[in-house]
Amino acid sequence: MKAIVIRAPGGPETLSYEDWPDPEPGPGEVLIRVRAAGVNHLDLFMRRGLPDVRLPVIPGGDVAGEVIAVGPGVATPLPGTAVIVSPVITCGHCRWCLAGADNFCPEQRQFGRNVHGGYAELCVVPAVNALPKPENLDFVGAGSLPVVVTTVWHMLAKLARVQPGETVLVLGAGSGVGSMAIQVSKLFGARVLATAGSDAKLERALALGADAGINHSRQDIAREARRLTDGRGVDVVFEHVGEATWEHSLRSLRRGGRIVTCGATTGNRGKLNLDALFWNNTQILGNRMGTKSDLLEALRFFADGRLHPVVDTTYPLAEAVKAHQRLEAREQFGKVVLLP
């Protein structure tokens, strides 16, 4: 098969399009013909070099495709089934997995990081990770969803517990998680303030359902967030940018507000005034991915049309370098997807 392989850390040019041995499903596994593979910022970090990544590796945590073979002991899904792959492999029998909190599994591994992923024509996954694709989603849309939806649903539904009538500040509306967070927040009945670096991206955020936009390239995020809430501050900040926005995010919150974060694309250092933290009853909620049940719950709303994939651009697998360059230039709105 053809695959994109990272053999050494570096820039986009280190993504190697090459022949790779066809994988075979083992016990409890299925073989998938990959029809679409979303590109995530984690892929960029991996390519640049992460200490826990063993090279060579095929990146790609997002996979949608068709089951073409099954290993011993697999009853479902059957060959021919269209699937979306839940992006984290867990043991299935520890106390966390049995409690439905498999994102805490001490043996967890992630597709495209610790296990060969979706930047390939074929991939092997545990059968329990191959979830039925909603019929109304095409493969491109489905391939854009797993990492983003699992993460966003866990952050807003399980951790922040967004309520109707609350105000959510979504940072980086043009990103995969940002564009999805707008939709999920509106699904829960919240008012959404969205930030982006250009008016064009803000227009798209408003079209997705955001109630107001903040251009962070020329406006102070916290000042605008407070102005738009009559000085009160927002109930929830959806944070994934990190160092560049951390202080703005904290200053945007009302007393008793909560900030939920899943990333630090601009750096992992953020100042924190401890007096202000306890005086304002601020809640800081960290999130690492989510659970299989998060993805399953969210897919119901894609099946009935209340949530929609946000796809920016598609590229042939052989042009993965261009896909990474687009993300690094922050030109996208929504997800970039590779087509093997």
N, C-alpha and C positions, 0 to 999 in steps of 0.2 A: 504494500500500500504506500501511498504518498502521505507524508506527515511533515509538520514543522517541528524542528528539534532545536533545543537550546543545548549547546555543547560547552559554551563558556560564557561568563557574564559579560555584558557590554551593551552597546546601543542596538537599535532595531536591525542593523545589518548582521547581527549575530544570529538572527532567526534563519535557520537552514531548512530549505525545502528539499526533501530528499526521500529516497526509498527507505522503508522500515519494514521489518518482518510483520506479517499479518498476525495479530493476536488471536488466541484461541480461548474460548470460555472454559473455566474450570468448574468444579462443583459449586453450585449455587450462583453461577454467573451467567450473564447473557452477552452475546456479541451484537454490537449495534453498528449499523451503517450510518455514519454521521451525516446528517443533512444540513445542519447549521450549528455553528459554534460561536457563542458570544465572546467578545473581548472585554476584559476587566482590567482595572488598574493594578490588581494583584499580579496580572501577567507581566505588566511593565516592571513592577518591583522584583519579580522573580528573574526576569531577563537581566536586570541590572546587577542582581546578585543578592540572594538571601542565604543566611548561614545554614538553614535546615533543609535546603533543597539539594538533592544529590543529582548531579549531571552525569550523562545526558538525560533530558526529560522532554516529553511532549507536553506543552502547556495547554491550558484551556479548561476552566471549571464549568463552563456552560455547554450542555450537549442536548440536542434534540435529533431524533432519527428513528430508524426502524430496526426492530429486533430481527436478525437474520439467522441466528442459531442460539441454542441454549446448552448449558452444561449439565452434568449429572445432577439429578435431584430438583430440577427446576420445572414446576408445573405451570407457572405464569410469570411473566407474560409469554405468550406463544409467538413463534416466528411470524412476522408480518405485522405485529402490533406497533403502532406509532407511539413513541414515548418521549417524555421529558425526564432527564436524569437529575435526581436530587444530588447536590454537589459534594456532600460529605459522607464518607464511608465510616461507619461506626461498628463496634463489636456486636451490638444487639443483645447482650446478656448482662452487662454491668448494671449497677443500681441506677445509674443515670439513664441508660437506654430503656430499662424496664419502666422507669418513671415518666418516659416521654420527653426527657431533657437530654436527648442524644447529642446536643451541641456541647455538653460537658463530658462526653465520653473520653476517658484518658487515652484510648487507642485510636481516636479519630484521625482520619487522613482525608486530604482534599484532592479531588480530581485536578490534574494539571499542576500539582505542587509536590505531593508525596507519591502520587500515582499518575501514570501517563494519562493525559486528558484528551480533550476534544479537537485539538488542532490536527486532525487526521481524518482519513477516509473511514477508518474503523476504530472502535474502542471496546474494551471489555469492562463491564460494571457488575456489581452484585445485583441480582434480580430484584431485591427489595428497594434498590435505588431507582429502578426503571418504572416511572409513574405514567399512567395513561395520559396521552396528549389530548386536551379538549378538541373536539372535532372542528370547532369554528376557528381554531388557530392554525395558521400555516406554519411550516417548519421554521421559517425565518423568525417570525414572532416568537414561537416557542423557544427557539434557541437563544433568544435574548433574555429570557426570564429567570432561570434557576437561581443564580447567585444573588441577583438584585432583589427578586421577590422574596426569597427566603430571608434575606437580611432585613429588608424594609418591613416586612410583616412582623417579624420578631421585635423589631425596634418600636414600632408604633402600636401594635396590638397587644404585645405581651409585656413590654417593659414600660414604655411611656403611658400606655393605656389611654390613648386619646379619646376624649369624650365629645359628644355633640356640643357645639357652641364655643369650644375652646379655639384659641388661635395658635397655629403652628408656624414657626419660622423655618422654612426649608432652605438650607444653604446649597449653592451650586446646583441650581435647577436644571442646568443642561447636562448634568451627569446622568448615568444610568440610575443610580439610587435616588438622586434628586428628582428626576422626572417621575419616577415611580412613587416617591414619597408624597408628591403633590396629589396624585390620584388617590392613594390610600387614605390620606388625611381627609380629603373631600368625601370619600366613601363613608368615613366615620362621622361626617357631619361637622367638621371643623372649618374654620376660616383659615386660609393659607396666605402667608406672605412669602414670596420667593425671591431669592437673590440670584443674580447672574452678572457677568462682566460686560454684557452688551445689550442694547435695546432689542436687537433682533431675537436674542434668546429669551428675553423677558416677554416679548410678544408671544412666543411659543408656549412659555409657562402659563401665561394668562389663558391661552387657547386650551390648555390642558385642564384648567379649572382654578388656577391661582386667583386670589381676589385682589392682590396688589403685588407690585414688583419693586425691588430695590436694586439699582445698578451699583454694585460694589466697587466699580472702577472710578466712580465719581461721587458716591454718596456714602455717608457713614452708616453702617448697617444698624448699629444699636440706636443711634439717634432717630433714624427713619422708622425702626420697629416701634419705638416708643411713641413717635408722632402718630403712627398709624393705629395705635391702641390707646390714644388719648392719654399718654403718659403712664399707662399701667404696666406695660410690658407684656410679652407673650407668655402663654402657658407652657409651651414646649418648643425647644430648639432641636431641629434635626441636623446634627453636626457630623461631618465626615471630612472636612477640609483640614482641620488641625491648627497648626501654629499661626497661620495668617489670620484666622477668624476667631480663635478661642476666646480672647478677651471681649470681642464684640458679642459673641454668643452669650457669655455670662451677663454682660450688661444689658442684653435685650430681654432678659427674663423678668417676670413679675416675682413678687415675694411668693415663695412656695412653688415656684416653677421648676421644671425639670429639663435637663439637657441630656439627650441620648446620642451617643457617638459610636461610629463603627470604623473610623479611619482617620488618617493624618497625612493626607497626600502632600501637604506643604511643610511637613516637619512635625516631630513628636514632642516638642517642648511647648508648654503652655503655662502662663503665670496663673496663680490661684491665690486670691486673698482669703485666707481662712476665716477672718473676722466676718467678711461679707457672706461667706458660705453658710456659716451657722446662723448669722443674724437674719439672713433672708430665707432660711429654711430651704435652701437650694438642694435639689436632688441631681446628682450626676450619675448617669447610667451608661455603663460600657457594654458593648455588644460585639460578640464574635459570631458572625454568621447567624444561624438559626437551626431549626429542626426540620425533619421530614414532614412533620405534621403542620408546620408553618406553611410550607410550600403547598401541601395538599389543601389546607384551608383556603389559601389565597386563590388557587386554581379554580375554585368554584365560581369566583367572581369574574374570571376571564371566560369561563364557560357560558355564563349568562350575559356577558357583554357589559358588565358594570366596570370592569378594568380592561385596559388595552395595552399591548406592548408598545413601546416607544423606540422605533428603530431609526437610527440616523442614516447609516450607510452600510452597504454590503460589499465585500471584496471576495474574489476567488481565494481559496486557501493559499495558492502560490504567491499572493500579494499581501501576506500577513505583515510584511515590513511597512507597507502603506497604512495598514490599519493601526499599527502601533504609533506611527508618526502622527496620525490624525488625533489620537488620544493625547499624545504628549503635547501637541500644539493646542489642545483644548478647543478644537474646532467643532466638536460633535455636539448634538443635542439628542440625548438618548443613547442607545446602544449601537456599537459597531459590531457587525456580525460577519464571520467568515463562512464561505460556502465551499466545502470540499468537492 
